[in-house]
């Protein structure tokens, strides 16, 4: 097996005539951070408006009873409010606003075409469907590994409301797309404009992991696995020369985790589920409160997936060695 290094997306990015972005790596990172935060604020604006009256009333009551309200108590209250079923659906669907904000910035401010983000028309539907299948397969392998290691207990069919489950599926597809557009479609491709693929993958994977730092049950091991996912997702985009597939992969990964197998999604209970599984044994086997993404089963499966993407020719990927040596610019 040879290292698969044929990444046409890099050539698409570097040959683009209009793509205005800082040339230094530091400049790109310093620009990405506020853009990411603005996109996240836009995504959260709707739910903030929705819960603010109730939160304000609660804080007034708590202030009268105990004086100053500790930040941790306020944070837990906000978290509980956002995890209510209706609010969680709103959050999932409004992540599309973040996607639109990033698309607007890339097209209107950076002046780039959507192709340089990986949004290519050629084979888009096929890649999306393959991405959905890949997301289901990869996470099912994680569930199987954890189960065989004694980290999960099968609780059988739950038969959640089909309508609610489908609403969550479409919501997670939008949410998965939002994160992929921000981190792979924007962050990674912007760095690839002037710098090598290693920096592009490392930085987008790091920021992707850190973004989950406030989730319930977050640990350093969860951060490590989230960064591994970022590496895997980056390679998936580069190998398929397309962003559509990984958008579907990410969305289905989250849906299958929460609403199909009934496990926490990055520390969040996603409600109605088809099946149910409960955690047992050491947290290292099942991820504890954060969910399977913080388990050694995820580490094992992601490392295998990364190795496959690095070395194995796949029918839905761009395969073969480059015929000319790629010119890499370092920071």
C-alpha positions as CSV (number, residue, x, y, z in Angstrom):
1,X,0.0,0.0,0.0
2,X,1.2,3.5,-0.9
3,X,0.5,6.7,0.9
4,X,-2.4,8.3,-0.9
5,X,-1.4,11.9,-1.5
6,X,-3.4,12.9,-4.6
7,X,-5.4,15.8,-3.2
8,X,-6.8,17.9,-6.2
9,X,-8.6,20.2,-3.8
10,X,-5.3,21.7,-2.8
11,X,-4.6,22.6,-6.4
12,X,-8.2,24.1,-6.7
13,X,-7.5,26.3,-3.7
14,X,-4.0,27.5,-4.8
15,X,-4.9,28.2,-8.4
16,X,-8.0,30.3,-7.5
17,X,-7.6,33.8,-8.9
18,X,-9.7,35.4,-6.3
19,X,-9.1,34.2,-2.7
20,X,-8.1,37.1,-0.4
21,X,-6.7,35.9,2.9
22,X,-3.6,36.8,5.0
23,X,-0.5,35.0,3.8
24,X,0.9,34.3,7.2
25,X,-0.3,31.4,9.3
26,X,-0.6,33.6,12.3
27,X,-2.8,36.0,10.3
28,X,-5.1,33.2,9.2
29,X,-5.5,31.9,12.7
30,X,-6.1,35.3,14.2
31,X,-8.8,35.9,11.5
32,X,-10.4,32.5,11.9
33,X,-11.0,32.8,15.7
34,X,-13.3,35.9,15.6
35,X,-15.1,34.6,12.5
36,X,-15.7,31.2,14.2
37,X,-17.0,33.0,17.3
38,X,-19.3,35.3,15.3
39,X,-20.8,32.3,13.4
40,X,-21.4,30.6,16.8
41,X,-23.0,33.7,18.2
42,X,-25.3,33.9,15.1
43,X,-26.2,30.3,15.6
44,X,-27.1,30.9,19.2
45,X,-29.0,34.1,18.8
46,X,-32.4,32.5,18.3
47,X,-32.3,30.3,21.3
48,X,-30.8,33.2,23.4
49,X,-33.9,35.3,22.6
50,X,-36.2,32.4,23.4
51,X,-34.8,31.5,26.8
52,X,-33.9,35.0,28.0
53,X,-37.2,35.9,29.6
54,X,-37.3,32.7,31.6
55,X,-33.7,33.0,32.5
56,X,-34.1,36.6,33.7
57,X,-37.1,35.6,35.8
58,X,-35.1,32.7,37.3
59,X,-32.1,34.9,38.1
60,X,-34.3,37.5,39.8
61,X,-35.8,34.8,42.0
62,X,-32.4,33.3,42.8
63,X,-31.0,36.8,43.6
64,X,-33.8,37.5,46.1
65,X,-33.2,34.1,47.8
66,X,-29.4,33.9,47.9
67,X,-28.0,37.2,46.7
68,X,-25.3,36.8,44.1
69,X,-25.9,33.8,41.8
70,X,-22.6,31.8,41.1
71,X,-21.6,31.6,37.5
72,X,-21.6,27.8,37.6
73,X,-25.2,27.8,38.8
74,X,-26.2,30.1,35.9
75,X,-24.3,28.0,33.4
76,X,-26.0,24.8,34.6
77,X,-29.4,26.5,34.4
78,X,-28.7,27.7,30.8
79,X,-27.5,24.2,29.8
80,X,-30.6,22.6,31.2
81,X,-32.9,25.0,29.5
82,X,-31.1,24.5,26.1
83,X,-31.4,20.7,26.5
84,X,-35.2,20.8,26.7
85,X,-36.5,18.9,23.6
86,X,-38.0,21.9,21.8
87,X,-35.0,24.1,22.5
88,X,-32.6,21.5,21.3
89,X,-34.3,21.2,18.0
90,X,-34.2,24.9,17.6
91,X,-30.5,24.9,18.3
92,X,-29.9,22.1,15.7
93,X,-31.8,23.9,13.0
94,X,-30.4,27.3,13.7
95,X,-26.8,26.0,13.1
96,X,-27.7,26.6,9.5
97,X,-27.4,30.3,10.2
98,X,-23.7,29.8,11.1
99,X,-23.3,27.9,7.8
100,X,-24.8,30.8,5.8
101,X,-22.6,33.3,7.7
102,X,-19.4,31.4,6.8
103,X,-20.5,31.0,3.2
104,X,-21.2,34.7,3.0
105,X,-17.8,35.6,4.4
106,X,-15.9,33.2,2.1
107,X,-17.8,34.3,-1.0
108,X,-18.3,38.1,-0.4
109,X,-15.3,39.0,1.8
110,X,-12.6,36.6,0.7
111,X,-14.0,36.5,-2.9
112,X,-13.5,32.8,-3.3
113,X,-15.7,30.4,-5.1
114,X,-17.5,27.6,-3.2
115,X,-15.4,25.0,-5.1
116,X,-12.4,26.1,-3.0
117,X,-14.3,25.1,0.1
118,X,-15.0,21.6,-1.3
119,X,-18.5,22.3,-2.5
120,X,-18.3,20.8,-5.9
121,X,-21.4,19.9,-8.1
122,X,-19.7,16.9,-9.6
123,X,-20.9,13.8,-7.8
124,X,-22.4,15.8,-4.9
125,X,-25.4,13.6,-4.4
126,X,-23.3,10.4,-4.6
127,X,-20.8,11.7,-2.2
128,X,-23.5,12.8,0.3
129,X,-25.1,9.4,0.3
130,X,-21.7,7.7,0.7
131,X,-21.0,10.1,3.5
132,X,-24.2,9.1,5.3
133,X,-23.3,5.4,5.0
134,X,-19.8,6.1,6.2
135,X,-21.0,8.0,9.3
136,X,-23.3,5.1,10.2
137,X,-20.7,2.5,9.6
138,X,-17.9,4.2,11.5
139,X,-19.9,4.9,14.5
140,X,-21.5,1.5,14.5
141,X,-18.0,0.1,14.6
142,X,-17.2,2.2,17.7
143,X,-20.4,0.9,19.4
144,X,-19.4,-2.7,18.6
145,X,-15.9,-2.3,19.9
146,X,-17.1,-0.6,23.1
147,X,-19.7,-3.4,23.6
148,X,-17.2,-6.2,23.1
149,X,-14.8,-4.5,25.6
150,X,-17.6,-4.5,28.2
151,X,-18.3,-0.7,28.1
152,X,-22.0,-0.9,26.9
153,X,-25.1,-2.8,27.8
154,X,-27.8,-3.4,25.2
155,X,-31.3,-2.3,26.4
156,X,-33.2,-3.2,23.3
157,X,-35.7,-1.5,21.1
158,X,-37.2,1.8,22.4
159,X,-39.5,2.7,19.5
160,X,-39.3,6.5,19.8
161,X,-41.7,8.6,17.8
162,X,-40.8,8.4,14.2
163,X,-41.6,12.0,13.5
164,X,-39.4,13.3,16.4
165,X,-36.6,11.0,15.3
166,X,-36.8,12.3,11.7
167,X,-36.8,15.9,12.9
168,X,-33.6,15.1,14.8
169,X,-32.0,13.4,11.8
170,X,-32.5,16.5,9.6
171,X,-31.4,18.7,12.5
172,X,-28.2,16.8,13.0
173,X,-27.5,16.9,9.2
174,X,-27.7,20.7,9.4
175,X,-25.6,20.8,12.6
176,X,-23.0,18.4,11.1
177,X,-22.8,20.6,8.0
178,X,-22.3,23.7,10.0
179,X,-19.3,22.3,11.9
180,X,-17.7,20.9,8.7
181,X,-18.2,24.2,6.9
182,X,-16.5,26.1,9.7
183,X,-13.6,23.8,10.4
184,X,-12.9,21.9,7.1
185,X,-14.6,24.1,4.5
186,X,-13.3,27.4,5.9
187,X,-10.4,26.9,8.4
188,X,-8.6,24.0,6.7
189,X,-8.9,25.4,3.1
190,X,-7.9,28.9,4.1
191,X,-4.6,27.6,5.6
192,X,-4.1,25.4,2.5
193,X,-4.1,28.5,0.4
194,X,-0.5,29.3,1.4
195,X,0.6,26.6,3.8
196,X,1.1,22.8,3.8
197,X,-1.5,20.2,4.6
198,X,0.0,19.3,8.0
199,X,-0.6,22.8,9.4
200,X,-4.1,22.9,7.8
201,X,-5.2,19.6,9.4
202,X,-3.5,20.3,12.8
203,X,-5.1,23.7,13.3
204,X,-8.6,22.9,12.2
205,X,-8.6,19.6,14.3
206,X,-7.3,21.5,17.4
207,X,-10.0,24.3,17.1
208,X,-12.7,21.6,16.5
209,X,-11.8,19.8,19.7
210,X,-11.5,23.0,21.8
211,X,-15.0,24.1,20.6
212,X,-16.5,21.3,22.7
213,X,-14.7,22.3,25.9
214,X,-17.9,23.4,27.6
215,X,-19.9,20.3,26.9
216,X,-21.0,18.1,29.8
217,X,-18.3,15.5,30.8
218,X,-15.5,17.0,28.6
219,X,-12.1,15.6,29.4
220,X,-8.6,15.8,27.9
221,X,-9.2,12.3,26.4
222,X,-12.4,13.6,24.8
223,X,-10.3,16.5,23.4
224,X,-7.8,14.0,22.0
225,X,-10.5,11.9,20.3
226,X,-12.2,15.0,18.9
227,X,-8.9,16.1,17.4
228,X,-8.5,12.6,15.9
229,X,-12.0,13.0,14.4
230,X,-10.9,16.3,13.0
231,X,-7.9,14.6,11.3
232,X,-10.1,11.9,9.9
233,X,-12.6,14.3,8.6
234,X,-9.9,16.4,7.0
235,X,-8.4,13.4,5.2
236,X,-11.9,12.4,4.1
237,X,-12.4,15.8,2.5
238,X,-9.0,15.7,0.8
239,X,-9.4,12.1,-0.4
240,X,-12.9,12.6,-1.8
241,X,-12.1,16.1,-3.2
242,X,-15.5,17.1,-1.8
243,X,-17.0,18.7,1.3
244,X,-20.5,17.2,0.8
245,X,-19.6,13.8,2.0
246,X,-18.1,14.7,5.3
247,X,-21.1,17.0,6.0
248,X,-23.3,13.9,5.8
249,X,-20.8,11.8,7.7
250,X,-20.7,14.2,10.6
251,X,-24.5,14.6,10.8
252,X,-25.2,10.9,10.6
253,X,-22.4,10.2,13.2
254,X,-24.2,12.4,15.7
255,X,-27.7,11.2,14.8
256,X,-26.8,7.5,15.1
257,X,-25.0,8.1,18.3
258,X,-27.9,9.8,20.0
259,X,-31.2,8.9,18.3
260,X,-30.3,5.4,16.9
261,X,-28.2,3.9,19.7
262,X,-29.5,6.1,22.5
263,X,-26.1,7.4,23.7
264,X,-25.0,10.9,24.8
265,X,-23.8,13.1,21.9
266,X,-20.8,15.0,23.2
267,X,-22.4,15.0,26.6
268,X,-26.0,15.7,25.4
269,X,-29.1,13.5,25.5
270,X,-30.8,13.9,22.1
271,X,-34.2,12.6,23.2
272,X,-36.3,10.1,21.2
273,X,-34.4,7.0,20.2
274,X,-34.8,3.8,18.2
275,X,-32.7,1.6,20.5
276,X,-31.1,2.2,23.9
277,X,-27.8,1.3,25.3
278,X,-26.5,2.1,28.8
279,X,-22.9,2.6,30.0
280,X,-21.2,0.1,32.2
281,X,-17.7,-0.4,33.4
282,X,-14.8,2.1,33.4
283,X,-15.3,5.5,31.7
284,X,-12.4,4.8,29.4
285,X,-14.5,2.0,27.7
286,X,-17.6,4.1,27.1
287,X,-16.6,7.8,27.6
288,X,-18.7,8.3,30.7
289,X,-20.9,11.5,30.8
290,X,-19.4,12.8,27.5
291,X,-20.4,9.7,25.6
292,X,-18.5,7.3,23.3
293,X,-16.5,10.0,21.7
294,X,-14.4,10.1,24.9
295,X,-13.8,6.3,24.9
296,X,-10.8,4.2,23.8
297,X,-13.2,2.4,21.3
298,X,-13.4,5.7,19.4
299,X,-9.6,6.1,19.5
300,X,-9.2,2.6,18.0
301,X,-11.7,3.0,15.2
302,X,-10.6,6.5,14.3
303,X,-7.0,5.4,14.1
304,X,-8.0,2.6,11.7
305,X,-10.1,5.0,9.6
306,X,-7.2,7.4,9.4
307,X,-4.9,4.6,8.3
308,X,-7.4,3.6,5.6
309,X,-7.7,7.1,4.3
310,X,-3.9,7.5,4.3
311,X,-3.0,4.2,2.5
312,X,-6.0,2.4,1.0
313,X,-7.3,3.2,-2.5
314,X,-11.1,3.6,-2.2
315,X,-13.7,3.5,-5.0
316,X,-15.3,6.8,-3.9
317,X,-12.0,8.6,-3.4
318,X,-9.4,10.3,-5.6
319,X,-6.7,7.6,-5.8
320,X,-3.1,7.4,-7.0
321,X,0.2,9.1,-6.3
322,X,0.8,12.6,-7.7
323,X,2.7,12.7,-10.8
324,X,4.4,15.9,-9.9
325,X,5.8,16.9,-6.6
326,X,3.5,19.2,-4.7
327,X,5.0,22.5,-3.9
328,X,4.5,23.2,-0.2
329,X,5.0,26.6,1.3
330,X,5.9,26.7,5.0
331,X,5.0,29.5,7.4
